[in-house]
Structures are given as C-alpha cells and as structure tokens.
Amino acid sequence: MRNQQLLERIVLNPKVMIGKPVIKGTRLTVEFIINLLAHGATIEEILDEYEGLMAEDVQACLLFAGESLSRIDFMPLTVETV
C-alpha cells in the first residue's frame, strides 16, 4: 500500500477526539495506538482487542507519526559537552 493510501486512513475532525488524528471511522487516536506499541503491545494484540481494525491502520499510525515528526525542527535545551 502506498504512503498516500495509508495516510488517508488517518483523519482529523474537530468534532472527534477534540481534533486529534484518529483512525478513520473510529475514535482511536494515533497517539493511543503509538502508546500501545511503545508499551509492548503487538500489532496482533491490538487487532484482537479492537474489532474492525486492520494491520494497515496501525501501519498508517506509524507513518503519520513519522511524517509529523519529519516536519518539526527540534532545538536542544542544553548543549552536550564531551
């Protein structure tokens, strides 16, 4: 599946979850899915828990997060010395 097709699975609507990016047709936020993965949940566990969710939805969350981070400039708060 192409990147654009995956990203179309993520929507932003101010009337759903206060405008956070969600998986289309659900109230599952990208943030929630990423946190599940970060805390050790597998894709299979997530799919088992949330009926109707597809592996491509989880993949879309990861792509959306990556794309979002690639558009942000980070400034260090402290300078590391070696």
N, CA and C atoms as an extended XYZ file, in Angstrom:
246
Properties=species:S:1:pos:R:3:atomname:S:1:resname:S:1:resid:I:1 pbc="F F F"
N         0.840       -1.173        0.000 N   MET     1
C         0.000        0.000        0.000 CA  MET     1
C         0.890        1.243        0.000 C   MET     1
N         0.575        2.200       -0.819 N   ARG     2
C         1.367        3.426       -0.934 CA  ARG     2
C         1.155        4.321        0.283 C   ARG     2
N         2.132        5.204        0.512 N   ASN     3
C         2.058        6.112        1.654 CA  ASN     3
C         0.778        6.922        1.661 C   ASN     3
N         0.394        7.482        0.526 N   GLN     4
C        -0.803        8.315        0.475 CA  GLN     4
C        -2.052        7.517        0.846 C   GLN     4
N        -2.120        6.272        0.387 N   GLN     5
C        -3.261        5.427        0.729 CA  GLN     5
C        -3.311        5.162        2.226 C   GLN     5
N        -2.150        4.937        2.823 N   LEU     6
C        -2.099        4.715        4.267 CA  LEU     6
C        -2.520        5.974        5.020 C   LEU     6
N        -2.006        7.117        4.593 N   LEU     7
C        -2.309        8.362        5.291 CA  LEU     7
C        -3.785        8.734        5.188 C   LEU     7
N        -4.467        8.260        4.163 N   GLU     8
C        -5.902        8.522        4.026 CA  GLU     8
C        -6.717        7.788        5.086 C   GLU     8
N        -6.099        6.837        5.780 N   ARG     9
C        -6.761        6.118        6.859 CA  ARG     9
C        -6.787        6.932        8.147 C   ARG     9
N        -6.037        8.038        8.183 N   ILE    10
C        -5.969        8.908        9.354 CA  ILE    10
C        -6.724       10.199        9.033 C   ILE    10
N        -7.621       10.593        9.932 N   VAL    11
C        -8.403       11.808        9.715 CA  VAL    11
C        -8.324       12.714       10.939 C   VAL    11
N        -8.529       14.000       10.691 N   LEU    12
C        -8.596       14.996       11.755 CA  LEU    12
C        -9.936       15.701       11.624 C   LEU    12
N       -10.695       15.686       12.697 N   ASN    13
C       -12.006       16.308       12.709 CA  ASN    13
C       -12.177       16.960       14.079 C   ASN    13
N       -12.386       18.269       14.126 N   PRO    14
C       -12.504       18.938       15.422 CA  PRO    14
C       -13.640       18.395       16.292 C   PRO    14
N       -14.582       17.681       15.689 N   LYS    15
C       -15.705       17.128       16.450 CA  LYS    15
C       -15.435       15.718       16.974 C   LYS    15
N       -14.281       15.155       16.607 N   VAL    16
C       -13.931       13.807       17.059 CA  VAL    16
C       -12.621       13.887       17.833 C   VAL    16
N       -12.682       13.488       19.094 N   MET    17
C       -11.490       13.460       19.963 CA  MET    17
C       -10.755       14.804       19.953 C   MET    17
N       -11.510       15.859       20.029 N   ILE    18
C       -11.026       17.250       20.036 CA  ILE    18
C       -10.022       17.558       18.928 C   ILE    18
N       -10.195       16.901       17.799 N   GLY    19
C        -9.377       17.208       16.638 CA  GLY    19
C        -8.074       16.442       16.529 C   GLY    19
N        -7.832       15.523       17.463 N   LYS    20
C        -6.614       14.715       17.357 CA  LYS    20
C        -6.730       13.786       16.156 C   LYS    20
N        -5.610       13.422       15.559 N   PRO    21
C        -5.667       12.470       14.438 CA  PRO    21
C        -6.147       11.104       14.920 C   PRO    21
N        -7.137       10.562       14.224 N   VAL    22
C        -7.716        9.266       14.571 CA  VAL    22
C        -7.748        8.366       13.348 C   VAL    22
N        -7.868        7.079       13.609 N   ILE    23
C        -8.066        6.128       12.526 CA  ILE    23
C        -9.491        6.332       12.004 C   ILE    23
N        -9.601        6.504       10.708 N   LYS    24
C       -10.889        6.792       10.059 CA  LYS    24
C       -11.966        5.799       10.515 C   LYS    24
N       -13.125        6.345       10.889 N   GLY    25
C       -14.244        5.512       11.298 CA  GLY    25
C       -14.176        5.032       12.739 C   GLY    25
N       -13.176        5.504       13.493 N   THR    26
C       -13.034        5.104       14.895 CA  THR    26
C       -12.805        6.343       15.754 C   THR    26
N       -12.700        6.116       17.040 N   ARG    27
C       -12.289        7.157       17.975 CA  ARG    27
C       -10.918        6.795       18.556 C   ARG    27
N       -10.183        5.946       17.850 N   LEU    28
C        -8.843        5.539       18.275 CA  LEU    28
C        -7.830        6.533       17.726 C   LEU    28
N        -7.157        7.237       18.629 N   THR    29
C        -6.186        8.235       18.183 CA  THR    29
C        -4.872        7.577       17.786 C   THR    29
N        -4.157        8.269       16.921 N   VAL    30
C        -2.810        7.831       16.534 CA  VAL    30
C        -1.953        7.736       17.791 C   VAL    30
N        -2.069        8.729       18.648 N   GLU    31
C        -1.306        8.762       19.903 CA  GLU    31
C        -1.559        7.505       20.737 C   GLU    31
N        -2.817        7.094       20.847 N   PHE    32
C        -3.173        5.915       21.632 CA  PHE    32
C        -2.524        4.657       21.062 C   PHE    32
N        -2.608        4.485       19.749 N   ILE    33
C        -2.030        3.294       19.108 CA  ILE    33
C        -0.509        3.281       19.267 C   ILE    33
N         0.134        4.434       19.075 N   ILE    34
C         1.592        4.508       19.237 CA  ILE    34
C         1.976        4.163       20.682 C   ILE    34
N         1.201        4.653       21.648 N   ASN    35
C         1.490        4.335       23.048 CA  ASN    35
C         1.312        2.854       23.350 C   ASN    35
N         0.298        2.225       22.761 N   LEU    36
C         0.145        0.782       22.943 CA  LEU    36
C         1.393        0.046       22.452 C   LEU    36
N         1.861        0.413       21.269 N   LEU    37
C         3.058       -0.219       20.713 CA  LEU    37
C         4.280        0.065       21.590 C   LEU    37
N         4.404        1.300       22.063 N   ALA    38
C         5.547        1.687       22.899 CA  ALA    38
C         5.575        0.905       24.212 C   ALA    38
N         4.398        0.509       24.687 N   HIS    39
C         4.328       -0.230       25.941 CA  HIS    39
C         4.316       -1.744       25.733 C   HIS    39
N         4.668       -2.163       24.531 N   GLY    40
C         4.893       -3.585       24.297 CA  GLY    40
C         3.776       -4.359       23.631 C   GLY    40
N         2.656       -3.720       23.345 N   ALA    41
C         1.580       -4.438       22.650 CA  ALA    41
C         2.032       -4.768       21.231 C   ALA    41
N         1.664       -5.932       20.774 N   THR    42
C         1.962       -6.304       19.392 CA  THR    42
C         0.811       -5.859       18.499 C   THR    42
N         1.087       -5.802       17.223 N   ILE    43
C         0.022       -5.455       16.273 CA  ILE    43
C        -1.110       -6.468       16.379 C   ILE    43
N        -0.763       -7.736       16.518 N   GLU    44
C        -1.780       -8.780       16.625 CA  GLU    44
C        -2.655       -8.574       17.857 C   GLU    44
N        -2.047       -8.189       18.989 N   GLU    45
C        -2.822       -7.933       20.204 CA  GLU    45
C        -3.775       -6.749       20.015 C   GLU    45
N        -3.289       -5.721       19.360 N   ILE    46
C        -4.134       -4.548       19.110 CA  ILE    46
C        -5.302       -4.922       18.209 C   ILE    46
N        -5.023       -5.676       17.162 N   LEU    47
C        -6.092       -6.086       16.236 CA  LEU    47
C        -7.111       -6.980       16.928 C   LEU    47
N        -6.643       -7.845       17.840 N   ASP    48
C        -7.564       -8.702       18.587 CA  ASP    48
C        -8.455       -7.893       19.522 C   ASP    48
N        -7.900       -6.845       20.086 N   GLU    49
C        -8.631       -6.028       21.067 CA  GLU    49
C        -9.659       -5.097       20.423 C   GLU    49
N        -9.354       -4.598       19.223 N   TYR    50
C       -10.209       -3.605       18.577 CA  TYR    50
C       -10.756       -4.158       17.271 C   TYR    50
N       -11.955       -4.701       17.374 N   GLU    51
C       -12.623       -5.329       16.237 CA  GLU    51
C       -12.769       -4.347       15.075 C   GLU    51
N       -12.481       -4.818       13.890 N   GLY    52
C       -12.612       -3.987       12.696 CA  GLY    52
C       -11.328       -3.276       12.310 C   GLY    52
N       -10.387       -3.199       13.250 N   LEU    53
C        -9.110       -2.566       12.954 CA  LEU    53
C        -8.285       -3.488       12.062 C   LEU    53
N        -7.527       -2.909       11.156 N   MET    54
C        -6.687       -3.700       10.257 CA  MET    54
C        -5.221       -3.348       10.486 C   MET    54
N        -4.348       -4.244       10.097 N   ALA    55
C        -2.909       -4.010       10.251 CA  ALA    55
C        -2.493       -2.720        9.557 C   ALA    55
N        -3.136       -2.418        8.439 N   GLU    56
C        -2.823       -1.191        7.705 CA  GLU    56
C        -3.146        0.060        8.525 C   GLU    56
N        -4.130       -0.038        9.427 N   ASP    57
C        -4.466        1.093       10.293 CA  ASP    57
C        -3.313        1.390       11.250 C   ASP    57
N        -2.742        0.347       11.803 N   VAL    58
C        -1.602        0.516       12.711 CA  VAL    58
C        -0.404        1.049       11.928 C   VAL    58
N        -0.178        0.502       10.755 N   GLN    59
C         0.906        0.979        9.892 CA  GLN    59
C         0.698        2.451        9.554 C   GLN    59
N        -0.547        2.840        9.294 N   ALA    60
C        -0.862        4.239        8.987 CA  ALA    60
C        -0.533        5.145       10.174 C   ALA    60
N        -0.793        4.676       11.385 N   CYS    61
C        -0.457        5.459       12.586 CA  CYS    61
C         1.043        5.700       12.667 C   CYS    61
N         1.819        4.664       12.415 N   LEU    62
C         3.281        4.811       12.457 CA  LEU    62
C         3.764        5.765       11.374 C   LEU    62
N         3.220        5.634       10.176 N   LEU    63
C         3.608        6.523        9.076 CA  LEU    63
C         3.227        7.964        9.398 C   LEU    63
N         2.015        8.172        9.914 N   PHE    64
C         1.558        9.516       10.256 CA  PHE    64
C         2.484       10.136       11.300 C   PHE    64
N         2.839        9.371       12.320 N   ALA    65
C         3.730        9.880       13.361 CA  ALA    65
C         5.091       10.238       12.780 C   ALA    65
N         5.622        9.370       11.941 N   GLY    66
C         6.910        9.645       11.313 CA  GLY    66
C         6.876       10.876       10.428 C   GLY    66
N         5.826       10.989        9.626 N   GLU    67
C         5.679       12.158        8.749 CA  GLU    67
C         5.542       13.438        9.575 C   GLU    67
N         4.787       13.371       10.654 N   SER    68
C         4.602       14.544       11.512 CA  SER    68
C         5.924       14.979       12.133 C   SER    68
N         6.695       14.028       12.624 N   LEU    69
C         7.981       14.357       13.246 CA  LEU    69
C         8.988       14.893       12.238 C   LEU    69
N         8.878       14.450       11.002 N   SER    70
C         9.844       14.906        9.991 CA  SER    70
C         9.643       16.379        9.642 C   SER    70
N         8.497       16.941       10.010 N   ARG    71
C         8.199       18.337        9.705 CA  ARG    71
C         8.434       19.277       10.886 C   ARG    71
N         9.047       18.753       11.943 N   ILE    72
C         9.287       19.548       13.141 CA  ILE    72
C        10.785       19.760       13.309 C   ILE    72
N        11.157       20.987       13.634 N   ASP    73
C        12.548       21.275       13.954 CA  ASP    73
C        12.708       21.235       15.466 C   ASP    73
N        13.692       20.488       15.926 N   PHE    74
C        13.946       20.374       17.348 CA  PHE    74
C        15.152       21.220       17.718 C   PHE    74
N        15.020       21.933       18.813 N   MET    75
C        16.113       22.745       19.319 CA  MET    75
C        16.526       22.179       20.677 C   MET    75
N        17.809       21.873       20.857 N   PRO    76
C        18.236       21.336       22.154 CA  PRO    76
C        18.079       22.373       23.263 C   PRO    76
N        17.669       21.893       24.429 N   LEU    77
C        17.532       22.777       25.580 CA  LEU    77
C        18.879       22.979       26.272 C   LEU    77
N        19.753       22.020       26.126 N   THR    78
C        21.094       22.128       26.694 CA  THR    78
C        22.098       21.664       25.662 C   THR    78
N        23.309       22.119       25.809 N   VAL    79
C        24.373       21.714       24.899 CA  VAL    79
C        25.181       20.641       25.598 C   VAL    79
N        25.336       19.503       24.928 N   GLU    80
C        26.106       18.407       25.480 CA  GLU    80
C        27.581       18.648       25.244 C   GLU    80
N        28.384       18.475       26.267 N   THR    81
C        29.838       18.577       26.109 CA  THR    81
C        30.444       17.217       26.323 C   THR    81
N        31.484       16.957       25.585 N   VAL    82
C        32.132       15.639       25.658 CA  VAL    82
C        33.390       15.742       26.469 C   VAL    82
